[in-house]
Amino acid sequence: MMEIIVGLLVVVVLCLGFIVMRQNIGANSTVVQQNFDQTALIDAVKTAVDAQVGKATQQALESVNSQIDRTYVARTQTLASETKSLLDPVAVQMNELRQAVTSLQSNYTTTVGVTETISKQIDTLNQTTSALQSALKSTSARGAWGEQQLRNVIELAGMLPYCDFYEQTTVSGNDKTQRPDALIKLPNNGCVVIDSKTPLDSYLKAQETSDSAARQQLLNEHAKALAGHAKVLADKKYWQQFNRSPEYVIMFIPGESFLADALRADATLLENAMQGRVLIASPVNLLALLLAVAKGWQAFQIAEHAENIASLGRELYERVDIVLENVEKTGRGLETAISAYNKMVGSIEGRMLATLRKSKTPASRLLI
């Protein structure tokens, strides 16, 4: 393509040079001007150039179009291959994503069902908690709940098979009537006095407030309330009203957190109570104490059963000895009877029958 264009340009340049040279010669000499049509020559050259340029342009366009077609096909194939190589991982990932979304949707449906169930349970729990909180605001309800918790701990410790316990027993002392919540019998015919206390007014208010300073103040008041109950219980001196009772009384608090929060507010609460012979016990501590008492009852029962077995053994030995003595006496009696029997038989055969044989009477023959 470039060679054709260069050839055409060379032809054009030569023609123009020839024309210029002829013009210069005509101007400088007197030679007669021949019949030469420059315009026709220029037109012919122009026509030839246009034809060659058009042909060259057409060939160039065809070549360019062919090259473009080949390039387009190659680029299209390359682009399709590259696109396929790029889209295949995306398709795999989209398939994995579709499966993951399906799994998530299934899990979401299951989770929604579980969430609804948990939400209903939480609503029920909130209603129960609200009802319990409202009930605990009543002093009488708190007292009944504390006594029920005390009974539950006693039953959980397994004390029923080994001891008796009495609720709301009334005793007289210090010129007034006193009523402990429970008496736990001991194997030595003694007893342990338990009194249940539920001073929760300040504690419940502390749980409802969001102000940390006010909450701490209410917990301090809760600790003071427990200390006050311990002081009143120490003044009752229950151990003086029962025989063989340990010189202390147990103040039962029916909740671990009730006592734990009070101890965080007043670390000297237990020490001060023990100085007044009052042991403050939560359900876990009381359970441990009652389990120890139950083990004592088991040991007592084992010892009692062992003593009963020994007594029965002694009684059995004495009775067997009497039976053997009677057997021996019976043997001696049997020996005497056998000896007498043998003597009697010998006497009959040796003396009486011999005499009877000598007799001829019919009666004697019948006897023989």
PARO-513355 format. One record per atom (N, C-alpha, C): x, y, z. Coordinates in pm, whole numbers, plus 32768, in hexadecimal, padded with zeros to 4 digits. Each point is the difference from the previous one (the first is absolute). Example, Ala and Ser with C-alpha at 12.3 -4.5 7.8 and 13.67 -1.06 7.14 Angstrom:
REM residues 2
85277DC7830C7FA780778000805A807880007FDD80697FB88052807780067FB3806D8049
REM end
This chain:
REM residues 368
80537F8880007FAD807880008057807D80008062800780518059807580078052800D7F8080287F917FC3804E80057F827FB0803F7F907F7D7FDE7FF97FAA80397F957FF5809680127FEA802A80797FF08090801C8080804A7FDD80737FC78024808180407FE08015800A7F687FD97F977FB6800F80037F6C7FAC806C7FC27F84800D80307FA880697FCC803A8089801A803480158078803B808380208078801C7FA680507F9D7FE0807580147FA67FD280297F757F977FBE7FCB7FCB80227F797FCD808E7FFD7FB8802680697FCA8089800680718065800180657FE580528071805E80088047800E7F7980177F947FB8804480037F7D7FAF80507F9C7F7D7FEC7FFF7FAB804B7FA180058094801B7FF7802480808006808F80228087803B7FDC80697FB48014808580327FDB800F80147F6B7FC77FA27FB58006800C7F6E7FB4807A7FD37F8F801B80367FB080757FD9804B80808022803A80048076804A807A8027807680187FA280457F937FE18075800E7FA77FD480327F797F947FD37FC67FD0802F7F7C7FD9809080057FC5802680727FDE808E8009807D8058800280657FD38048807D804E8006804380077F777FFF7F967FB7803D7FFE7F797FB4805E7FA57F7B800580007FB080597FA980188090801E8020801C807C8017808B8024808A80307FD380617FA88000808A80297FE480257FF27F6B7FB47FC57FA880227FEF7F717F8E802C7FA6802280037F847F9E802D7F9D7FC77F8D7FB180137F8880377FD07F897FB67F6A80077FF67FD17FD47F947F7080067FE67FBA7F9F805C7F9A803680417FB07FAD80617FB27F987FB4801B7F87802B7FB97F907FC27F777FF1803F7FB27FB47FBA7F797FE7803380057F9A80738002803D807980097FAA80777F99802F80667FAD7FAB80207F928022805C80267FD7808D802D805F804F802A7FE5808A7F8A7FD980587F91803D7FE97F8A7FE380527FD57F707FEF80067FD47F827FDA7F767FE6805F7FA18043808280287FFD80627FAA80427FE87FF980977FE4807380377FE7800380907F857FAF80227F9A800F7FA87F857FB3801A801A7F6B7FF580547FDE7F9D801E7F717FEE804D7FCA807880628053802A804E7FD580757FA77FF5807A7FA98065800E7FA5800080737FA57F877FFE7FD07FE37F847FA67F8C7FF4804A7F808023807D7FF87FCA804E7F87801D801F7FF38095802280758039801E7FFE80917F857FDB80507F8F803D7FD87F847FE0804A7FDD7F6C7FF580157FCC7F857FE17F727FED805B7FAA8055808480247FFD805D7FB180507FE5800F80977FE1807E80257FE48018808F7F817FB580297F9980057FA87F867FB9802080167F6B800A804F7FCB7F9F801C7F728004804F7FDC807D80688056801880517FE480787FAD800B80807FA780677FFF7FAA801280777FA47F8980127FC67FCE7F8E7FA67F8E800780497F858034807B7FEB7FC8804D7F8D80308024800E80938025807F802580228017808C7F897FE6805B7F8980317FD37F897FEA80517FE07F6B800C800D7FB77F8D7FE67F70800780637FBA805C807F802B7FF580667FC380587FE5802080937FDC808280147FE28028808B7F877FB780347F977FF37FAC7F877FBA802B801E7F6D801F80507FC27FA680267F748019804F7FF28081805E8060801280517FFB807B7FA88017807B7FA1805F7FEE7FA5801D80717FAC7F85801F7FCF7FBB7F937FB07F88801780507F96804A807B7FE77FD080537F9B8042801F80288091801F8084800F801E803080887F847FF5805A7F8A80217FC67F857FFA804E7FE07F70802B80127FA37F9E7FE67F748021805F7FCF806D808380237FEA80647FD480637FE4803F80897FE480837FFD7FE48043807F7F807FCB80407F9C7FE17FA87F847FC9803680177F798042804E7FAA7FBA801F7F7E803B8050800E80818064805C7FFA8052801580787FAB803780737FA980617FDA7FA9803B80677F9F7F9980387FCB7FAA7FA87FA47F98803080477F9E805C807D7FDB7FD4804E7FA580558020803E8087802E80827FF980208043807E7F83801480567F9380227FBC7F838014804B7FD37F7D8041800B7F917FB37FDB7F7E803880587FDC8077808680197FEE805B7FE180707FE4805780797FCF807B7FE67FDF805880717F777FDF803D7FA27FD97FAA7F787FEA80317FEC7F76803D80517F9D7FD77FEF7F7A803980127FFF8098806D803B8036800A800580947F8E804C80407FD4806C7FB87F90804D80367F817FAA80037FED7FAF7F957F8B7FA87FFE80067F9A8071807A7FC8801680107FA0806D7FE2804380868039807880117FE88048807D7F6D802680107FBF80257F8F7F72802180067FAE7F84802780287F8B7FCC7FBB7F84802680137FE38094807E8010802F801A7FEC808E7FB3806780547FFC807D7FCD7FB6806880477F6C7FDF80057FCB7FCA7F907F727FDA7FFD7FE47F928066805A7F9D80077FEE7F968062800B8036808E8061805C8015800F803B80857F84805180277FCB804A7F9F7F87804F801B7F8A7FA580217FF57F907FB47F957FA0801D800E7FC7808C807E7FDD802280187FCB80887FE2806A8069802C807B7FE67FE4806D805F7F6B8019800E7FBA7FF67F917F6F801580067FBD7F948054802E7F837FEB7FCA7F92805180218013809380818024801A80278019808B7FB48077803A7FE980647FAD7FB7807680307F717FDB80277FC27FA97FAC7F777FD5801F7FFE7FB4808580647FA6801080087FB5807D801B805D8075805D805F7FE98023805E806B7F8A805780267FB280267F9C7F898053801D7FA17FB3805B7FED7F7E7FE07FA87FAF805680357FF4808D80847FE5800A803D7FF680857FF880858048801B806D7FB67FFB8085803D7F75802180347F9B7FDB7FB27F788019802E7FE17FAF807E80307F8280027FEA7FAE80788047803C80798080802A7FEA804C803C806E7FC08082802C7FCF804D7F9E7FBE807E80227F847FE880567FB37F997FDD7F8A7FE18052802B7FD3808C806A7FAF800680307FD480838034807680538044805D7FBD8032807780477F8B805480337F98800E7FAC7F8A804B802C7FC17FBD807A7FF57F797FF97FC97FB7807380578012807B80857FF87FEB805D8011806F7FF6808E803A7FF380627FA87FF3808A80317F80801180517F947FC27FD07F838008804A800D7FBB808880417F8A7FFF80147FB8807E8058804F805F806C803C7FC7805A805080527FB9807A803A7FAF80407FAC7FB5807480317FA07FD8806E7FBC7F8C7FEB7FA47FD18068804A7FDE808080757FBE7FF1804F7FDD80768033807D8046802D80617FB08031807C803C7F90804980497F8A80017FC57F8F804080437FDC7FB6808080067F797FF87FDF7FB1807780678015806E8080800D7FDA8068801080657FFA808980457FB5805D7FC87FF1808280427FA77FF6807C7FB57F92800A7FAB7FEC807580517FB8806B7FFC8034807C804C7FC5806D7FD27F7280207F7D7FEA80037FCB7F7B801E80237F9D7F917FFA802D7F8380237FA77F9180947FDC8004805580608022808F7FE3800B801A7F9C806F7FBA8010807080127FA3806F7FD87F737FDA7F8D7FF17FBC7FD37F7B7FD680607FC37F9B803480547FA6805F7FCE7F9D80827FD380438030804C806280797FD980487FEE7F7D804A7F8B7FED80407FE57F8280467FF97F8A7FA07FC580187F887FFA7F947F9D808B7FDD7FCD805480667FED80897FE57FD6804B7FB0806B7FE68020807F803F7FB6806E7FD47F6D7FFD7F7F7FE87FEB7FD07F767FF9803F7FB77F89800D80457F90803C7FC07F8A80907FD7801A804C80568044808C7FDF801E80077F89805F7FA97FFD80657FFF7F9180607FDF7F7D7FBA7F9E80027FA77FDD7F877FB6806F7FD87FA0803F80637FC0806D7FE27FA380777FC1804880168026807D806F7FC7804D7FE57F71802A7F877FCD7FEA7FE17F7780277FF17FEE80967FD1806780447FF37FF980927F817FB7802E7F9F7FF37FA97F817FC3802C800F7F71803280517FA97FC1800A7F778035804D7FF68083804B80658024805A7FF680737FD8805980747FA980627FEA7FDC8059806E7F7680397FE87FCE803D80677F8180477FF6801D80967FFF7FAD804B7FBB800B809180097F74803980107FFB806B804C7F80803F8022800480907FCE7F93802A7FC47FF780897FD17FA2804F805B8026807C80167FAE805B80507FE67FC6808B80697FCE80417FF57FD1808B800A8078805D7FA7800680627FFE8070805F80407FD78083805F8050803080417FE780817FF7807F805280097FEE80857FF98072805C80888016803F8027807B800880808022803D801080968007804C802C80648018809080137F7D804D800E7FA17FBF80447F7D803F801B7FB380227F8280187FB57F947FB580197F867FFE7F817FAD7FA07FFA7FA47FF17F8C7FA9805280147F81804F7F997FDE805580087F8A7FDF7F8B7FA4800F80167F7F7FD87F9C7F9F806C7FF37F9480577F9B800B80627FE87F957FBB7FC07F87803F800B7F8E7FC57FC87F8680137F6A7FF7806D7FC9803580177F707FF6805E7FD3806E7FEB7F83802F80587FC0806180337F7E7FC080827FF77FF1803C7F887FC680367FAB80727FCA7F87800F802C7FA9806D808A7FC77FE2804E7FF0806B80857FC57FF97FFD7F73803D80607FAB7FDE80007F778035800A7FF88098803480678043800F7FFE80927F87803A80477F8C7FFD7FBB7F838039803680058098800F8063803D7FBF800580927FFC7FBA80327F83800D80817FE57FC0803A7F8A804B807D7FD67FF280227F7F8038807B7FC77F8B805A7FDA8005807C802D7F9480607FE58021804C7F807F9E80097FA6800F80497F827F9080667FF78026807A7FE07F9D806C7FEE8017803D7F767F9780077FAE800A80357F787FE0809580008056804E7FBC7FED80917FF78008802A7F6D7FA580587FD87FFE80317F757FF080987FFD8062804D80327FF880927FF7802D802E7F767FA280107FA3802280197F747FCF80877FCC7FCE805880547FCC807F7FCF806D804F7FB8806E80188043806D804E7FC380407FB57F8D80097F7C800C803F7FB17F967FAF80097F7E7F7B7FF480087FAD80087F888006808B7FC2800680678053800E80877FCA808680117FBB80697FC38037808580097FC280027FBE7F777FB37F957FEF7FFD7FBD7F7E7FB3804F7F987FA88059802C7FB0804C7FA2804280817FD3805F8036804D803D807F7FDF80767FED7FA1801B80647FAC80737FFE7FA4806F805D802F7FEA804B806A8066805A8038805C7FAE805B80807FFC7FDE805F7FAD804C800E80318090800180838014800F803580887F857FDE80557F8980137FC67F867FDE804A7FF87F698019802D7FB47F9F7FFD7F6E8012805C7FD680738077803C8007805D7FDE806B7FC7802880887FBC807380057FC3802B807C7F937FA0802D7FB07FD17FA27F967FA1802180397F7A802D806F7FD57FC280407F83802C803A800F808D80348075801F802F801880897F8C7FF580637F8D80367FDB7F8A7FF580567FD47F6D800C800C7FB67F937FDF7F708003805B7FB680628081801E7FFC805E7FC1805E7FDF802780907FDC807D80177FDA802C80877F837FB6802F7FA17FE87FA47F867FB7802680217F71802A80597FBE7FB980297F7980278047800280888056806380138046800A80817F9C801880727F99804F7FE57F9A801880667FB37F8280237FDC7FB17F9D7FBB7F81801A80597FA0804D80827FFE7FE0805C7FAA80498009802980937FFF8083801980058032808A7F827FD8804D7F8B800D7FC17F837FDA80417FFF7F6A801C80317FB17FA180037F6F801180617FD7806E806F8048800C805F7FE2806C7FC3801D80887FB0806980087FC1802380807F987F9A802C7FC97FB27FA47F9C7F9C8026803E7F89804A807E7FE17FE5804A7F9580457FB17F7D7FFE7FE37FD27F897FB27F857FF080457F89804280847FFC800180467F8B80357FE57FE880947FD0806880467FE07FEE808D7F767FC080147FB07FF87F997F787FCB800C7FF87F6B7FE2806D7FC37FCE7FFD7F747FD980757FB780417FE67F86802B80687FAF803D80617FCE7F9680807FFD802680697FCC7FA9800480477F797FDB807A7FF88005804C7F84808780467FF780407FFF7F8A807D804C7FF17FE78094801E8065804180337FF0808C8029800C805E7F897FAC7FEA7FA07FF7805B7F8E7F787FEB7FBE7FD9805F7FAD7F857FF67FB4802280237F6F7FBB7FBF7FA5801A80167F707F9980617FC9802E806D7FC27FA7805D7FBC80067FE07F6A7F947FCC7FCB7FFC7FD27F757FD480727FA58052801B7F987FDF80627F997FE27FB27F807F8580057FCB7FD67FA57F95803380217F75807280417FF4803680207F7C8095801B8008804D7FC47FA3809180148003802680927FE67FBC803F7F9F8023808A7FDE7FDB8061806F7F957FDF804E7FDA805A806E8073800F8063803D7F8D8024806E8004805F808180327FC080197FD97F83807D80297FBD800780977FF07F93803F7FD5800080927FEF800E804680877FC37FC88068800E803C808580907FF6803180437F917FE5808C7FF0802A805C805C7FB17FDF801B7F81805080607FB47FF1808D80387F88801D80337FEB8085803A803A800B808D7FFE7F92804C80348000808A804D7F7E8016808480087FF780527F87800C80037FC8808F7FD88050806380037FD5808D7F7B7FC4802D7FA37FED7FA47F7A7FD2802580067F76804280447FA07FC480057F79803880497FFE8087806F804A8009804E8001807D7FAF803A80737FBC80707FE77FB0803C806A7F8C7FA580297FC47FBA7FA07F927FA5802180327F8A805280757FCA7FDD80367F8D804A80258026808E8026807C8016801A802C80897F837FF980567F8B800D7FC27F817FF180487FCA7F737FF780557F9E7FD67FD97F727FF47F917FED7F9A8007804C7F957FA17FF37F9280507FDF7F827FDD7F917FC380417FD77F847FA380227F8C802C805B7FA87FB080257F8B801F7F9C7F927F987FBC7FD080137F957F9E7FA980187F86803D7FEF7F8B7FB680007F827FD17F707FE47FB17FE97F987FD37F767FE480727F9C7FF0806C80277FBE80707FA37FEB80447FE08085801A8067805280417FE980807FA97FAA805D7F7F801E80037FA57FB180547FF87F707FCF7FFF7FEE7F7D7FFD7F797FC9807B7FB1802B807680407FFD807A7FBB802B7FF87FDB80947FCD805A80537FF37FE4808E7F9F7F8D80197F8E80027FBB7F9D7F97801480307F797FCB805080027F9580397F837FD1805F7FC48067804D8057804580577FCE806C7FAD7FC480717F90804280227FA87FCA80687FC47F7C7FD37FDB7FF77F7E7FC87F837FCC80677F8F8008807E801F7FE480697F9A800F800D7FD580937FF28060805C80027FDD808E7F8E7FA380237F88801D7FC87F8E7FA78018801A7F767FC5803E7FF97F8D801F7F7E7FC6805F7FB18059806880448031805E7FBC805A7FB97FD3807F7FA8805680357FB57FDD80797FA77F877FE57FBC80007F8F7FA97F907FDF80517F7F7FEF8076800B7FC080547F897FEF802B7FCA8088802C805C805A80297FD480867F8B7FC4804C7F8B803D7FF27F8A7FCC80447FDC7F767FCB80067FEF7F7C7FE27F7D7FC780697F99802A807E802A800880697FA3802C7FE77FD380907FD7805C80557FE27FDD808A7F897FA280087F9A80197FAD7F8C7FA67FFE80287F747FD180577FFD7F9B802E7F7E7FCE80507FB6806B805680498048804D7FC1806C7FA47FCC806E7F99804E80237FA27FD580667FB57F837FD47FD67FFE7F827FBB7F897FCC805E7F887FFE807F80177FE280617F93800180117FC4808B800A805C8063800B7FCE808A7F857FB280287F8B80347FDF7F847FBB80237FF77F7A7FB980277FFB7F827FFD7F837FB680627F9B803C8075802F802880627FA5803E7FC97FC380807FC2805680557FC77FCD807C7F937F997FE67FAC801B7F9E7F927FA27FE480357F7E7FC28065800A7FAD803B7F857FC980407FAD806F804080468060803E7FB980707F967FB480507F8E804180177F927FBD80497FCD7F887FB17FEF80117F7E7FCF7F917FAC80617F8A80068084801F7FF480637F9480057FFF7FB980887FED804D806B7FF77FC580867F887FA380097F90802C7FC97F887FAB800180147F837FAA804880107F8F801C7F8C7FAB80567F9B804C80628035804B80577FA8804D7FAF7FB6806C7FA8804980457FAB7FC080647FA67F977FC17FCB80217F8C7FAB7F9F7FB9804F7F837FDA807E80137FD480547F8C7FE080197FA78078801E8044807180147FAF80777F807FB580277F9080437FF57F807FBF801F7FE67F8B7FA2802280117F807FEC7F957F9E805A7F888020807E801E802980587F9280267FC87FB180767FCA804380667FC47FBD80757F877FAF7FD77FAD803C7FA77F877FB97FD380247F847FB08069800D7FA780297F8C7FAF80367F90805B80518028806480367F9C805E7F8F7FBA804B7F9D804C80307F8F7FC580467FAF7FA77FA47FF3802B7F817FB57FB07F9F80477F7C7FE6808480077FED804B7F847FE97FF67FA080788007803A80787FF17FAC80787F767FC080057F9C804C7FDE7F787FCC80037FEE7F917F99803680147F857FF57F997F99804B7F82802B80768014803A804C7F8A80307FB57FB5806D7FC3804B80577FB37FC2806B7F8A7FB47FC87FBD803B7F9C7F8C7FBD7FC5802C7F7F7FBB806C80097FAD80297F8A7FB5803F7F94805B804E802D806480477F9E80527FB07FC580727F9E8047802C7FBB7FD180777F6C7FE87FE57FB980677FCC7F6F7FF37FF57FDA7F9E7F92804080097F8B7FDB7FA67F9380297F6F801E80727FF0804680287F7780247F997FC0805D7FCF804A805C7F997FCC805C7F827FE17FB57FDB80567FA27F867FEB7FB3800C7F867FA780767FE17FCC800F7F8B7FA97FE97F7C804E8021800880847FEB7F8780507F6D7FE380187FAE80617FF17F717FEF80187FC07FC17F867FA37FA280127FBD7FBB7F937F7780377FE17FDF806480427F7980367FEC7FF680417F757F8680037FC67FEF80417F7F802A80927FFF7FEB80368071802780918003809480107FF0804F7F9D803E8091800B7FF3802C7FE87F727FBA7FA47FB980267FE87F757FE280797FA77F93803C801F7FE080797FB18066806E8015802E8006807C80668067801C80817FE17FB880257F797FFC807C7FDA7FB97FEF80147F6B
REM end
